[in-house]
Amino acid sequence: MSNIELLEERVAELENQVFSHGNKPQIDDPPTENSVVDSLLHAYTLISSSYSGREKANAVVKRIGELDSYLDPNFENSDLQMEARAELILTLEPELRGNAHLLTKLEELLPVLESERFRSVPEATHKLNNLTLAYTKLHDESEELTSEICDVIAKYNSVINNISRSLIILDATVTAAENAAIPVKQLD
């Protein structure tokens, strides 16, 4: 007797036990429309046809056992020896101590974190979002205003520089005219 025939007999017995309450199937009865074996065979056919031509999916299906072993919480990499594990723990010791210190500090600050102020934070989120939008708008307006002020200051500096140059030229011209207007002393 092959494994498949043995399996079919066991499934038939199981079906008899499950469906035997009111309708006990007889030998002469036709097989049920949806026997468990037929449903399993149909499901297997659908699954195998959905994976045909999809190499990545097939690779994942082939490695499901390996993936399950990695997800097992009791999984241990047997390649790591005890010395390597000890060294790993010793290298992580400062970080573990730091985490322990932070946890104790968190436990000390837990009453503050559970205060009414922090509990109302989710309710204040809407107000904070509105304030952030208003601040962003004001920030953009101030950037625009700053840009305009910088342009005005640049124009002011240009005008002042032109006036300064004009005054220097005017001063030089007036000085030259004054020097020319001074009567020359005659020598005896």
NORHUJO-V571677 format. One record per pair of residues at least 6 apart in sequence whose ideal C-beta (glycine too) atoms are under 7 Angstrom apart, sorted by the first residue. I is the first residue (numbers start at 1). J is the second residue. Records with the same first field share a line. If there is no record, write none. Layout:
I: J + J
//
This chain:
8: 37
11: 36 + 37
15: 35 + 36
16: 25
19: 25
51: 57 + 58 + 61
69: 75
//
